[in-house]
Amino acid sequence: MKVEHRGDLEEIFSAYYPRLVAEMTLVTGSRAVAEDCVGEAFTRLVLHWNKLSRYEQPQGWVRRVAYNLAVDESRRRRRLGPLGEAAERQVPEHTGELREVWGAIAALPRSQREVLVRRVVDGATEAEMADELRVPVGTIKSRLSRARANVRHSIGDGS
């Protein structure tokens, strides 16, 4: 592995690591699992830096890898059943209302949860998400709208 422009890697890590951990915490429900997924994504970035450094936005690649790892981990934890509950208890206790909102977000289909989390946590625009996910902007708008409606319905707020 030949890493050139180490400063670029450090800049990407410093700028995106905290945000990605926050996003993946919402996806996995566990900060520790999120940190593992994001750390692994950055490790893969370093391993493939010679190729990825030519990407216009290598941070998008890192986000996609971290998200895929987080989804895989969430599926694995679901398959484990009761063993997965121990990891779930790592999430700090919140007020009942916040826990209800978190439960509604966690219950969303993956495609809706992904765009909602990206919008709320990272402030990503529809165009940015469409470009990263390689789907039309209209698809992103639709997913966001459905996600918001599903969360409102789940928490009993019909407005």
Buried (B, 14 or more C-beta within 10 A) or exposed (E): EEEEEEEEBEEBBEEBBEBBBBBBBBBBBBBEBBBBBBBBBBEBBEEBBEEBBEEEEBBBBBBBBBBEBBBEBBEEBEEEEEEBEEBEEEBEEEEEEEEBBBEBBBEBEEBBBBBBBBBBBBEBEBEBBBBBBEBEBEBBBBBBEBBBEBBEEBBEEEE
